[in-house]
């Protein structure tokens, strides 16, 4: 069981990292978006961002240096990432289910990172093992792990119930949506049950992590806990391969779509990308567009779609 757990954890982490990097590169290489021109944009100076202003409202704006308000972006993104502020404002009923699920996952991820960091430090400084640092870390990651597991399971069950009972939501819920939520519930329940029943002979999460980093296969892993760890590793690898990778897409949604208000003429790279898009020959089934695969976007855009239309 120990070797299987080690192999599953290593494979899960490697697949997760590789898939996240691949997704990010894929999003970065997408064609330029159609800019929304939605304001306020948080990277505007605070005075203008407060009322939704833009540098383009200034006379001769192109003669002035562009100033970015990084603090404004951070103030906007933190509530959105940590507390799903946009969902809370737009759909409070769904937020009550989605926020516990996501925040629970954040706590579980933080607990896992704390365990790994503590294991690395205590391996590098053996004198720290069993001391105040380890005791403090153990209290923190246990609290975060238990709270995170409970919140994530409760939130996943709430979301699953909403998809099953809400007629409007059920209409566009794919089988994968139900499978994904059920996978979180099953994995976290098995993992929690395995941890709770691991017994006094188990070396503990921190001891197991140290053994993994040293590749010490002499450590005993209880069967139920090992099953939970294998399921969790598979789930970690699976997440970025699905639409649950929206945590990567969110960065591009904000920074490359909603907030990218750079003039197109500012960079040659952007000009080349726009030129390449204009040269494509789209083929859409909508007859009013006239995208038959033979004409470029430039030709389509220069044509009046209402010409020859009958009243």
PyMOL commands that set and color helices and strands:
alter all, ss='L'
color gray80, all
select helices_A, chain A and resi 2-28+46-49+55-57+61-63+70-83+85-90+92-124+126-128+132-165+167-171+175-196+204-214+223-239+243-258+264-266+268-278+297-301
alter helices_A, ss='H'
color red, helices_A
deselect
rebuild
show_as cartoon
